Amino acid sequence: MDSRVALIGIVVENYDSVQELNSILHEYSEVIIGRMGIPYKKRNVSVISVAVDASNDVINALCGKIGRLDGVSSKTVYAKLSDEE
């Protein structure tokens, strides 16, 4: 199955969901290239970016699990790379 590079942007507004979010990210650790989290205390949110290299099915499953968390929003951006690069 073809692999794609994507960036998942996550905004956490409910800190009660952080433990479950980290558990989901750990579950998908083999496809995660890297992640960066920025707490924005002024607005009481955290912004997290997660770079992944995986099939569309795996990326969609990961984003679906994240999107079902209470107080957590996410969007995915896909790179226009081919597997040959």
PDB file of N, CA, C and O in Angstrom:
ATOM      1  N   MET A   1       0.844  -1.179   0.000  1.00  0.00           N
ATOM      2  CA  MET A   1       0.000   0.000   0.000  1.00  0.00           C
ATOM      3  C   MET A   1       0.888   1.241   0.000  1.00  0.00           C
ATOM      4  O   MET A   1       1.921   1.282   0.669  1.00  0.00           O
ATOM      5  N   ASP A   2       0.468   2.254  -0.764  1.00  0.00           N
ATOM      6  CA  ASP A   2       1.251   3.475  -0.876  1.00  0.00           C
ATOM      7  C   ASP A   2       1.301   4.234   0.435  1.00  0.00           C
ATOM      8  O   ASP A   2       0.328   4.283   1.187  1.00  0.00           O
ATOM      9  N   SER A   3       2.456   4.822   0.688  1.00  0.00           N
ATOM     10  CA  SER A   3       2.687   5.609   1.884  1.00  0.00           C
ATOM     11  C   SER A   3       2.648   7.082   1.516  1.00  0.00           C
ATOM     12  O   SER A   3       3.084   7.471   0.433  1.00  0.00           O
ATOM     13  N   ARG A   4       2.126   7.894   2.414  1.00  0.00           N
ATOM     14  CA  ARG A   4       2.062   9.336   2.183  1.00  0.00           C
ATOM     15  C   ARG A   4       2.643  10.070   3.381  1.00  0.00           C
ATOM     16  O   ARG A   4       2.602   9.584   4.511  1.00  0.00           O
ATOM     17  N   VAL A   5       3.177  11.236   3.113  1.00  0.00           N
ATOM     18  CA  VAL A   5       3.652  12.112   4.177  1.00  0.00           C
ATOM     19  C   VAL A   5       2.546  13.123   4.449  1.00  0.00           C
ATOM     20  O   VAL A   5       1.990  13.716   3.524  1.00  0.00           O
ATOM     21  N   ALA A   6       2.236  13.311   5.713  1.00  0.00           N
ATOM     22  CA  ALA A   6       1.170  14.239   6.085  1.00  0.00           C
ATOM     23  C   ALA A   6       1.519  14.934   7.393  1.00  0.00           C
ATOM     24  O   ALA A   6       2.344  14.462   8.174  1.00  0.00           O
ATOM     25  N   LEU A   7       0.869  16.065   7.604  1.00  0.00           N
ATOM     26  CA  LEU A   7       1.006  16.821   8.841  1.00  0.00           C
ATOM     27  C   LEU A   7      -0.370  16.910   9.476  1.00  0.00           C
ATOM     28  O   LEU A   7      -1.329  17.359   8.847  1.00  0.00           O
ATOM     29  N   ILE A   8      -0.459  16.482  10.717  1.00  0.00           N
ATOM     30  CA  ILE A   8      -1.719  16.553  11.456  1.00  0.00           C
ATOM     31  C   ILE A   8      -1.610  17.700  12.454  1.00  0.00           C
ATOM     32  O   ILE A   8      -0.749  17.690  13.334  1.00  0.00           O
ATOM     33  N   GLY A   9      -2.483  18.678  12.310  1.00  0.00           N
ATOM     34  CA  GLY A   9      -2.544  19.793  13.246  1.00  0.00           C
ATOM     35  C   GLY A   9      -3.612  19.509  14.283  1.00  0.00           C
ATOM     36  O   GLY A   9      -4.749  19.192  13.936  1.00  0.00           O
ATOM     37  N   ILE A  10      -3.254  19.620  15.558  1.00  0.00           N
ATOM     38  CA  ILE A  10      -4.166  19.291  16.647  1.00  0.00           C
ATOM     39  C   ILE A  10      -4.259  20.479  17.600  1.00  0.00           C
ATOM     40  O   ILE A  10      -3.243  21.062  17.980  1.00  0.00           O
ATOM     41  N   VAL A  11      -5.484  20.831  17.983  1.00  0.00           N
ATOM     42  CA  VAL A  11      -5.702  21.869  18.992  1.00  0.00           C
ATOM     43  C   VAL A  11      -6.436  21.220  20.160  1.00  0.00           C
ATOM     44  O   VAL A  11      -7.517  20.654  19.999  1.00  0.00           O
ATOM     45  N   VAL A  12      -5.829  21.313  21.332  1.00  0.00           N
ATOM     46  CA  VAL A  12      -6.403  20.720  22.543  1.00  0.00           C
ATOM     47  C   VAL A  12      -6.976  21.835  23.412  1.00  0.00           C
ATOM     48  O   VAL A  12      -6.246  22.704  23.887  1.00  0.00           O
ATOM     49  N   GLU A  13      -8.288  21.797  23.612  1.00  0.00           N
ATOM     50  CA  GLU A  13      -8.958  22.770  24.475  1.00  0.00           C
ATOM     51  C   GLU A  13      -9.377  22.146  25.799  1.00  0.00           C
ATOM     52  O   GLU A  13      -9.609  22.863  26.772  1.00  0.00           O
ATOM     53  N   ASN A  14      -9.477  20.834  25.849  1.00  0.00           N
ATOM     54  CA  ASN A  14      -9.876  20.121  27.063  1.00  0.00           C
ATOM     55  C   ASN A  14      -8.702  19.274  27.532  1.00  0.00           C
ATOM     56  O   ASN A  14      -8.413  18.224  26.958  1.00  0.00           O
ATOM     57  N   TYR A  15      -8.034  19.736  28.573  1.00  0.00           N
ATOM     58  CA  TYR A  15      -6.838  19.040  29.048  1.00  0.00           C
ATOM     59  C   TYR A  15      -7.138  17.673  29.661  1.00  0.00           C
ATOM     60  O   TYR A  15      -6.221  16.884  29.886  1.00  0.00           O
ATOM     61  N   ASP A  16      -8.410  17.387  29.933  1.00  0.00           N
ATOM     62  CA  ASP A  16      -8.779  16.056  30.423  1.00  0.00           C
ATOM     63  C   ASP A  16      -8.583  14.991  29.342  1.00  0.00           C
ATOM     64  O   ASP A  16      -8.521  13.802  29.654  1.00  0.00           O
ATOM     65  N   SER A  17      -8.484  15.404  28.075  1.00  0.00           N
ATOM     66  CA  SER A  17      -8.308  14.467  26.961  1.00  0.00           C
ATOM     67  C   SER A  17      -6.847  14.205  26.614  1.00  0.00           C
ATOM     68  O   SER A  17      -6.562  13.384  25.742  1.00  0.00           O
ATOM     69  N   VAL A  18      -5.927  14.880  27.273  1.00  0.00           N
ATOM     70  CA  VAL A  18      -4.507  14.774  26.917  1.00  0.00           C
ATOM     71  C   VAL A  18      -3.961  13.363  27.112  1.00  0.00           C
ATOM     72  O   VAL A  18      -3.216  12.878  26.260  1.00  0.00           O
ATOM     73  N   GLN A  19      -4.304  12.703  28.187  1.00  0.00           N
ATOM     74  CA  GLN A  19      -3.782  11.361  28.424  1.00  0.00           C
ATOM     75  C   GLN A  19      -4.243  10.402  27.323  1.00  0.00           C
ATOM     76  O   GLN A  19      -3.456   9.592  26.834  1.00  0.00           O
ATOM     77  N   GLU A  20      -5.502  10.492  26.940  1.00  0.00           N
ATOM     78  CA  GLU A  20      -6.011   9.620  25.872  1.00  0.00           C
ATOM     79  C   GLU A  20      -5.371   9.979  24.525  1.00  0.00           C
ATOM     80  O   GLU A  20      -5.082   9.089  23.725  1.00  0.00           O
ATOM     81  N   LEU A  21      -5.150  11.274  24.268  1.00  0.00           N
ATOM     82  CA  LEU A  21      -4.474  11.696  23.044  1.00  0.00           C
ATOM     83  C   LEU A  21      -3.067  11.115  22.991  1.00  0.00           C
ATOM     84  O   LEU A  21      -2.658  10.575  21.963  1.00  0.00           O
ATOM     85  N   ASN A  22      -2.326  11.220  24.085  1.00  0.00           N
ATOM     86  CA  ASN A  22      -0.967  10.669  24.113  1.00  0.00           C
ATOM     87  C   ASN A  22      -0.971   9.158  23.917  1.00  0.00           C
ATOM     88  O   ASN A  22      -0.061   8.612  23.291  1.00  0.00           O
ATOM     89  N   SER A  23      -1.978   8.483  24.442  1.00  0.00           N
ATOM     90  CA  SER A  23      -2.100   7.042  24.261  1.00  0.00           C
ATOM     91  C   SER A  23      -2.319   6.691  22.786  1.00  0.00           C
ATOM     92  O   SER A  23      -1.731   5.736  22.277  1.00  0.00           O
ATOM     93  N   ILE A  24      -3.163   7.464  22.108  1.00  0.00           N
ATOM     94  CA  ILE A  24      -3.404   7.241  20.682  1.00  0.00           C
ATOM     95  C   ILE A  24      -2.133   7.488  19.886  1.00  0.00           C
ATOM     96  O   ILE A  24      -1.785   6.692  19.013  1.00  0.00           O
ATOM     97  N   LEU A  25      -1.436   8.583  20.176  1.00  0.00           N
ATOM     98  CA  LEU A  25      -0.193   8.878  19.459  1.00  0.00           C
ATOM     99  C   LEU A  25       0.847   7.785  19.702  1.00  0.00           C
ATOM    100  O   LEU A  25       1.593   7.428  18.790  1.00  0.00           O
ATOM    101  N   HIS A  26       0.901   7.256  20.913  1.00  0.00           N
ATOM    102  CA  HIS A  26       1.832   6.167  21.207  1.00  0.00           C
ATOM    103  C   HIS A  26       1.471   4.915  20.396  1.00  0.00           C
ATOM    104  O   HIS A  26       2.353   4.203  19.918  1.00  0.00           O
ATOM    105  N   GLU A  27       0.184   4.659  20.248  1.00  0.00           N
ATOM    106  CA  GLU A  27      -0.296   3.509  19.475  1.00  0.00           C
ATOM    107  C   GLU A  27       0.180   3.583  18.018  1.00  0.00           C
ATOM    108  O   GLU A  27       0.421   2.553  17.388  1.00  0.00           O
ATOM    109  N   TYR A  28       0.314   4.796  17.492  1.00  0.00           N
ATOM    110  CA  TYR A  28       0.725   5.011  16.106  1.00  0.00           C
ATOM    111  C   TYR A  28       2.183   5.466  15.997  1.00  0.00           C
ATOM    112  O   TYR A  28       2.570   6.044  14.981  1.00  0.00           O
ATOM    113  N   SER A  29       2.974   5.221  16.998  1.00  0.00           N
ATOM    114  CA  SER A  29       4.346   5.743  17.043  1.00  0.00           C
ATOM    115  C   SER A  29       5.214   5.270  15.885  1.00  0.00           C
ATOM    116  O   SER A  29       6.160   5.962  15.508  1.00  0.00           O
ATOM    117  N   GLU A  30       4.914   4.102  15.313  1.00  0.00           N
ATOM    118  CA  GLU A  30       5.754   3.589  14.227  1.00  0.00           C
ATOM    119  C   GLU A  30       5.610   4.399  12.938  1.00  0.00           C
ATOM    120  O   GLU A  30       6.476   4.308  12.068  1.00  0.00           O
ATOM    121  N   VAL A  31       4.546   5.186  12.788  1.00  0.00           N
ATOM    122  CA  VAL A  31       4.375   5.997  11.578  1.00  0.00           C
ATOM    123  C   VAL A  31       4.648   7.478  11.825  1.00  0.00           C
ATOM    124  O   VAL A  31       4.618   8.280  10.891  1.00  0.00           O
ATOM    125  N   ILE A  32       4.914   7.842  13.081  1.00  0.00           N
ATOM    126  CA  ILE A  32       5.163   9.246  13.415  1.00  0.00           C
ATOM    127  C   ILE A  32       6.627   9.594  13.150  1.00  0.00           C
ATOM    128  O   ILE A  32       7.540   8.967  13.688  1.00  0.00           O
ATOM    129  N   ILE A  33       6.824  10.602  12.314  1.00  0.00           N
ATOM    130  CA  ILE A  33       8.171  11.101  12.010  1.00  0.00           C
ATOM    131  C   ILE A  33       8.647  11.995  13.152  1.00  0.00           C
ATOM    132  O   ILE A  33       9.801  11.915  13.572  1.00  0.00           O
ATOM    133  N   GLY A  34       7.756  12.840  13.648  1.00  0.00           N
ATOM    134  CA  GLY A  34       8.093  13.744  14.742  1.00  0.00           C
ATOM    135  C   GLY A  34       6.856  14.513  15.174  1.00  0.00           C
ATOM    136  O   GLY A  34       5.848  14.554  14.469  1.00  0.00           O
ATOM    137  N   ARG A  35       6.954  15.114  16.336  1.00  0.00           N
ATOM    138  CA  ARG A  35       5.837  15.907  16.838  1.00  0.00           C
ATOM    139  C   ARG A  35       6.362  17.088  17.639  1.00  0.00           C
ATOM    140  O   ARG A  35       7.446  17.040  18.221  1.00  0.00           O
ATOM    141  N   MET A  36       5.559  18.151  17.653  1.00  0.00           N
ATOM    142  CA  MET A  36       5.919  19.336  18.411  1.00  0.00           C
ATOM    143  C   MET A  36       4.651  19.875  19.064  1.00  0.00           C
ATOM    144  O   MET A  36       3.624  20.043  18.407  1.00  0.00           O
ATOM    145  N   GLY A  37       4.733  20.140  20.339  1.00  0.00           N
ATOM    146  CA  GLY A  37       3.599  20.694  21.060  1.00  0.00           C
ATOM    147  C   GLY A  37       3.933  22.051  21.644  1.00  0.00           C
ATOM    148  O   GLY A  37       5.026  22.270  22.167  1.00  0.00           O
ATOM    149  N   ILE A  38       2.975  22.958  21.546  1.00  0.00           N
ATOM    150  CA  ILE A  38       3.173  24.305  22.057  1.00  0.00           C
ATOM    151  C   ILE A  38       2.001  24.664  22.966  1.00  0.00           C
ATOM    152  O   ILE A  38       0.879  24.830  22.488  1.00  0.00           O
ATOM    153  N   PRO A  39       2.246  24.783  24.261  1.00  0.00           N
ATOM    154  CA  PRO A  39       1.162  25.240  25.139  1.00  0.00           C
ATOM    155  C   PRO A  39       0.976  26.750  24.983  1.00  0.00           C
ATOM    156  O   PRO A  39       1.945  27.506  25.054  1.00  0.00           O
ATOM    157  N   TYR A  40      -0.247  27.182  24.776  1.00  0.00           N
ATOM    158  CA  TYR A  40      -0.551  28.606  24.628  1.00  0.00           C
ATOM    159  C   TYR A  40      -1.402  29.010  25.823  1.00  0.00           C
ATOM    160  O   TYR A  40      -2.631  29.028  25.756  1.00  0.00           O
ATOM    161  N   LYS A  41      -0.724  29.333  26.911  1.00  0.00           N
ATOM    162  CA  LYS A  41      -1.384  29.586  28.190  1.00  0.00           C
ATOM    163  C   LYS A  41      -2.340  30.779  28.144  1.00  0.00           C
ATOM    164  O   LYS A  41      -3.356  30.790  28.839  1.00  0.00           O
ATOM    165  N   LYS A  42      -2.016  31.771  27.334  1.00  0.00           N
ATOM    166  CA  LYS A  42      -2.866  32.958  27.232  1.00  0.00           C
ATOM    167  C   LYS A  42      -4.286  32.591  26.793  1.00  0.00           C
ATOM    168  O   LYS A  42      -5.255  33.200  27.248  1.00  0.00           O
ATOM    169  N   ARG A  43      -4.410  31.588  25.903  1.00  0.00           N
ATOM    170  CA  ARG A  43      -5.719  31.169  25.392  1.00  0.00           C
ATOM    171  C   ARG A  43      -6.175  29.832  25.980  1.00  0.00           C
ATOM    172  O   ARG A  43      -7.239  29.328  25.622  1.00  0.00           O
ATOM    173  N   ASN A  44      -5.376  29.260  26.876  1.00  0.00           N
ATOM    174  CA  ASN A  44      -5.678  28.001  27.555  1.00  0.00           C
ATOM    175  C   ASN A  44      -5.897  26.839  26.573  1.00  0.00           C
ATOM    176  O   ASN A  44      -6.821  26.041  26.731  1.00  0.00           O
ATOM    177  N   VAL A  45      -5.026  26.764  25.560  1.00  0.00           N
ATOM    178  CA  VAL A  45      -5.050  25.662  24.598  1.00  0.00           C
ATOM    179  C   VAL A  45      -3.622  25.192  24.357  1.00  0.00           C
ATOM    180  O   VAL A  45      -2.659  25.872  24.711  1.00  0.00           O
ATOM    181  N   SER A  46      -3.506  24.030  23.754  1.00  0.00           N
ATOM    182  CA  SER A  46      -2.211  23.548  23.272  1.00  0.00           C
ATOM    183  C   SER A  46      -2.346  23.255  21.792  1.00  0.00           C
ATOM    184  O   SER A  46      -3.368  22.741  21.339  1.00  0.00           O
ATOM    185  N   VAL A  47      -1.306  23.585  21.043  1.00  0.00           N
ATOM    186  CA  VAL A  47      -1.269  23.339  19.613  1.00  0.00           C
ATOM    187  C   VAL A  47      -0.182  22.308  19.360  1.00  0.00           C
ATOM    188  O   VAL A  47       0.964  22.484  19.776  1.00  0.00           O
ATOM    189  N   ILE A  48      -0.547  21.233  18.677  1.00  0.00           N
ATOM    190  CA  ILE A  48       0.387  20.132  18.438  1.00  0.00           C
ATOM    191  C   ILE A  48       0.439  19.856  16.946  1.00  0.00           C
ATOM    192  O   ILE A  48      -0.597  19.794  16.284  1.00  0.00           O
ATOM    193  N   SER A  49       1.637  19.691  16.418  1.00  0.00           N
ATOM    194  CA  SER A  49       1.795  19.248  15.030  1.00  0.00           C
ATOM    195  C   SER A  49       2.473  17.885  15.046  1.00  0.00           C
ATOM    196  O   SER A  49       3.450  17.669  15.763  1.00  0.00           O
ATOM    197  N   VAL A  50       1.937  16.973  14.244  1.00  0.00           N
ATOM    198  CA  VAL A  50       2.460  15.616  14.168  1.00  0.00           C
ATOM    199  C   VAL A  50       2.716  15.286  12.699  1.00  0.00           C
ATOM    200  O   VAL A  50       1.788  15.281  11.890  1.00  0.00           O
ATOM    201  N   ALA A  51       3.962  15.014  12.358  1.00  0.00           N
ATOM    202  CA  ALA A  51       4.319  14.607  10.995  1.00  0.00           C
ATOM    203  C   ALA A  51       4.302  13.082  10.931  1.00  0.00           C
ATOM    204  O   ALA A  51       4.871  12.408  11.788  1.00  0.00           O
ATOM    205  N   VAL A  52       3.635  12.545   9.895  1.00  0.00           N
ATOM    206  CA  VAL A  52       3.508  11.095   9.762  1.00  0.00           C
ATOM    207  C   VAL A  52       3.867  10.652   8.348  1.00  0.00           C
ATOM    208  O   VAL A  52       3.795  11.433   7.399  1.00  0.00           O
ATOM    209  N   ASP A  53       4.252   9.387   8.226  1.00  0.00           N
ATOM    210  CA  ASP A  53       4.488   8.739   6.931  1.00  0.00           C
ATOM    211  C   ASP A  53       3.772   7.396   7.003  1.00  0.00           C
ATOM    212  O   ASP A  53       4.256   6.458   7.636  1.00  0.00           O
ATOM    213  N   ALA A  54       2.610   7.312   6.347  1.00  0.00           N
ATOM    214  CA  ALA A  54       1.774   6.117   6.460  1.00  0.00           C
ATOM    215  C   ALA A  54       0.799   6.053   5.291  1.00  0.00           C
ATOM    216  O   ALA A  54       0.730   6.973   4.475  1.00  0.00           O
ATOM    217  N   SER A  55       0.057   4.970   5.220  1.00  0.00           N
ATOM    218  CA  SER A  55      -0.977   4.829   4.191  1.00  0.00           C
ATOM    219  C   SER A  55      -2.153   5.747   4.529  1.00  0.00           C
ATOM    220  O   SER A  55      -2.312   6.183   5.669  1.00  0.00           O
ATOM    221  N   ASN A  56      -2.975   6.031   3.510  1.00  0.00           N
ATOM    222  CA  ASN A  56      -4.171   6.849   3.751  1.00  0.00           C
ATOM    223  C   ASN A  56      -5.053   6.230   4.824  1.00  0.00           C
ATOM    224  O   ASN A  56      -5.599   6.943   5.667  1.00  0.00           O
ATOM    225  N   ASP A  57      -5.197   4.910   4.802  1.00  0.00           N
ATOM    226  CA  ASP A  57      -6.053   4.239   5.778  1.00  0.00           C
ATOM    227  C   ASP A  57      -5.561   4.454   7.201  1.00  0.00           C
ATOM    228  O   ASP A  57      -6.356   4.711   8.105  1.00  0.00           O
ATOM    229  N   VAL A  58      -4.254   4.350   7.401  1.00  0.00           N
ATOM    230  CA  VAL A  58      -3.688   4.525   8.742  1.00  0.00           C
ATOM    231  C   VAL A  58      -3.825   5.980   9.190  1.00  0.00           C
ATOM    232  O   VAL A  58      -4.187   6.249  10.335  1.00  0.00           O
ATOM    233  N   ILE A  59      -3.537   6.913   8.290  1.00  0.00           N
ATOM    234  CA  ILE A  59      -3.660   8.337   8.629  1.00  0.00           C
ATOM    235  C   ILE A  59      -5.107   8.670   8.973  1.00  0.00           C
ATOM    236  O   ILE A  59      -5.368   9.374   9.949  1.00  0.00           O
ATOM    237  N   ASN A  60      -6.048   8.168   8.176  1.00  0.00           N
ATOM    238  CA  ASN A  60      -7.465   8.432   8.448  1.00  0.00           C
ATOM    239  C   ASN A  60      -7.913   7.820   9.769  1.00  0.00           C
ATOM    240  O   ASN A  60      -8.690   8.431  10.502  1.00  0.00           O
ATOM    241  N   ALA A  61      -7.434   6.625  10.077  1.00  0.00           N
ATOM    242  CA  ALA A  61      -7.784   5.986  11.355  1.00  0.00           C
ATOM    243  C   ALA A  61      -7.249   6.801  12.528  1.00  0.00           C
ATOM    244  O   ALA A  61      -7.955   7.020  13.512  1.00  0.00           O
ATOM    245  N   LEU A  62      -6.001   7.248  12.419  1.00  0.00           N
ATOM    246  CA  LEU A  62      -5.398   8.065  13.477  1.00  0.00           C
ATOM    247  C   LEU A  62      -6.182   9.354  13.660  1.00  0.00           C
ATOM    248  O   LEU A  62      -6.530   9.713  14.784  1.00  0.00           O
ATOM    249  N   CYS A  63      -6.462  10.054  12.566  1.00  0.00           N
ATOM    250  CA  CYS A  63      -7.198  11.322  12.664  1.00  0.00           C
ATOM    251  C   CYS A  63      -8.609  11.115  13.184  1.00  0.00           C
ATOM    252  O   CYS A  63      -9.125  11.954  13.922  1.00  0.00           O
ATOM    253  N   GLY A  64      -9.240  10.014  12.811  1.00  0.00           N
ATOM    254  CA  GLY A  64     -10.579   9.719  13.306  1.00  0.00           C
ATOM    255  C   GLY A  64     -10.600   9.526  14.806  1.00  0.00           C
ATOM    256  O   GLY A  64     -11.496  10.028  15.485  1.00  0.00           O
ATOM    257  N   LYS A  65      -9.617   8.802  15.332  1.00  0.00           N
ATOM    258  CA  LYS A  65      -9.539   8.583  16.782  1.00  0.00           C
ATOM    259  C   LYS A  65      -9.289   9.899  17.515  1.00  0.00           C
ATOM    260  O   LYS A  65      -9.884  10.160  18.560  1.00  0.00           O
ATOM    261  N   ILE A  66      -8.411  10.717  16.959  1.00  0.00           N
ATOM    262  CA  ILE A  66      -8.114  12.013  17.579  1.00  0.00           C
ATOM    263  C   ILE A  66      -9.359  12.900  17.557  1.00  0.00           C
ATOM    264  O   ILE A  66      -9.678  13.558  18.547  1.00  0.00           O
ATOM    265  N   GLY A  67     -10.054  12.911  16.429  1.00  0.00           N
ATOM    266  CA  GLY A  67     -11.227  13.768  16.266  1.00  0.00           C
ATOM    267  C   GLY A  67     -12.388  13.416  17.179  1.00  0.00           C
ATOM    268  O   GLY A  67     -13.250  14.259  17.429  1.00  0.00           O
ATOM    269  N   ARG A  68     -12.429  12.190  17.680  1.00  0.00           N
ATOM    270  CA  ARG A  68     -13.510  11.786  18.575  1.00  0.00           C
ATOM    271  C   ARG A  68     -13.253  12.173  20.038  1.00  0.00           C
ATOM    272  O   ARG A  68     -14.134  12.019  20.885  1.00  0.00           O
ATOM    273  N   LEU A  69     -12.065  12.669  20.328  1.00  0.00           N
ATOM    274  CA  LEU A  69     -11.762  13.075  21.701  1.00  0.00           C
ATOM    275  C   LEU A  69     -12.490  14.375  22.046  1.00  0.00           C
ATOM    276  O   LEU A  69     -12.604  15.275  21.214  1.00  0.00           O
ATOM    277  N   ASP A  70     -12.972  14.456  23.262  1.00  0.00           N
ATOM    278  CA  ASP A  70     -13.681  15.642  23.720  1.00  0.00           C
ATOM    279  C   ASP A  70     -12.736  16.836  23.830  1.00  0.00           C
ATOM    280  O   ASP A  70     -11.699  16.757  24.489  1.00  0.00           O
ATOM    281  N   GLY A  71     -13.098  17.934  23.183  1.00  0.00           N
ATOM    282  CA  GLY A  71     -12.298  19.150  23.284  1.00  0.00           C
ATOM    283  C   GLY A  71     -11.011  19.120  22.486  1.00  0.00           C
ATOM    284  O   GLY A  71     -10.090  19.887  22.766  1.00  0.00           O
ATOM    285  N   VAL A  72     -10.933  18.236  21.488  1.00  0.00           N
ATOM    286  CA  VAL A  72      -9.740  18.127  20.645  1.00  0.00           C
ATOM    287  C   VAL A  72     -10.168  18.249  19.185  1.00  0.00           C
ATOM    288  O   VAL A  72     -11.070  17.541  18.736  1.00  0.00           O
ATOM    289  N   SER A  73      -9.515  19.155  18.442  1.00  0.00           N
ATOM    290  CA  SER A  73      -9.787  19.340  17.018  1.00  0.00           C
ATOM    291  C   SER A  73      -8.540  18.978  16.232  1.00  0.00           C
ATOM    292  O   SER A  73      -7.420  19.161  16.709  1.00  0.00           O
ATOM    293  N   SER A  74      -8.744  18.456  15.007  1.00  0.00           N
ATOM    294  CA  SER A  74      -7.579  18.133  14.180  1.00  0.00           C
ATOM    295  C   SER A  74      -7.907  18.293  12.702  1.00  0.00           C
ATOM    296  O   SER A  74      -9.054  18.152  12.280  1.00  0.00           O
ATOM    297  N   LYS A  75      -6.880  18.587  11.938  1.00  0.00           N
ATOM    298  CA  LYS A  75      -6.956  18.675  10.479  1.00  0.00           C
ATOM    299  C   LYS A  75      -5.679  18.065   9.921  1.00  0.00           C
ATOM    300  O   LYS A  75      -4.632  18.085  10.569  1.00  0.00           O
ATOM    301  N   THR A  76      -5.778  17.524   8.718  1.00  0.00           N
ATOM    302  CA  THR A  76      -4.628  16.880   8.097  1.00  0.00           C
ATOM    303  C   THR A  76      -4.309  17.541   6.763  1.00  0.00           C
ATOM    304  O   THR A  76      -5.204  17.860   5.980  1.00  0.00           O
ATOM    305  N   VAL A  77      -3.016  17.741   6.521  1.00  0.00           N
ATOM    306  CA  VAL A  77      -2.523  18.264   5.261  1.00  0.00           C
ATOM    307  C   VAL A  77      -1.584  17.220   4.680  1.00  0.00           C
ATOM    308  O   VAL A  77      -0.681  16.738   5.363  1.00  0.00           O
ATOM    309  N   TYR A  78      -1.801  16.872   3.409  1.00  0.00           N
ATOM    310  CA  TYR A  78      -0.983  15.844   2.758  1.00  0.00           C
ATOM    311  C   TYR A  78       0.050  16.475   1.840  1.00  0.00           C
ATOM    312  O   TYR A  78      -0.241  17.447   1.144  1.00  0.00           O
ATOM    313  N   ALA A  79       1.264  15.920   1.840  1.00  0.00           N
ATOM    314  CA  ALA A  79       2.307  16.374   0.925  1.00  0.00           C
ATOM    315  C   ALA A  79       2.029  15.809  -0.458  1.00  0.00           C
ATOM    316  O   ALA A  79       1.404  14.757  -0.593  1.00  0.00           O
ATOM    317  N   LYS A  80       2.486  16.498  -1.465  1.00  0.00           N
ATOM    318  CA  LYS A  80       2.330  16.041  -2.845  1.00  0.00           C
ATOM    319  C   LYS A  80       3.590  15.318  -3.292  1.00  0.00           C
ATOM    320  O   LYS A  80       4.177  15.651  -4.322  1.00  0.00           O
ATOM    321  N   LEU A  81       4.001  14.327  -2.510  1.00  0.00           N
ATOM    322  CA  LEU A  81       5.204  13.545  -2.798  1.00  0.00           C
ATOM    323  C   LEU A  81       4.828  12.209  -3.405  1.00  0.00           C
ATOM    324  O   LEU A  81       3.774  11.651  -3.097  1.00  0.00           O
ATOM    325  N   SER A  82       5.684  11.701  -4.260  1.00  0.00           N
ATOM    326  CA  SER A  82       5.485  10.348  -4.750  1.00  0.00           C
ATOM    327  C   SER A  82       6.366   9.402  -3.946  1.00  0.00           C
ATOM    328  O   SER A  82       7.296   9.846  -3.274  1.00  0.00           O
ATOM    329  N   ASP A  83       6.083   8.093  -4.009  1.00  0.00           N
ATOM    330  CA  ASP A  83       6.881   7.098  -3.284  1.00  0.00           C
ATOM    331  C   ASP A  83       8.309   7.001  -3.798  1.00  0.00           C
ATOM    332  O   ASP A  83       9.182   6.488  -3.098  1.00  0.00           O
ATOM    333  N   GLU A  84       8.561   7.482  -5.006  1.00  0.00           N
ATOM    334  CA  GLU A  84       9.891   7.360  -5.605  1.00  0.00           C
ATOM    335  C   GLU A  84      10.914   8.297  -4.997  1.00  0.00           C
ATOM    336  O   GLU A  84      12.116   8.083  -5.153  1.00  0.00           O
ATOM    337  N   GLU A  85      10.466   9.322  -4.313  1.00  0.00           N
ATOM    338  CA  GLU A  85      11.399  10.316  -3.761  1.00  0.00           C
ATOM    339  C   GLU A  85      11.998   9.860  -2.466  1.00  0.00           C
ATOM    340  O   GLU A  85      12.802  10.578  -1.871  1.00  0.00           O
TER     341      GLU A  85
END
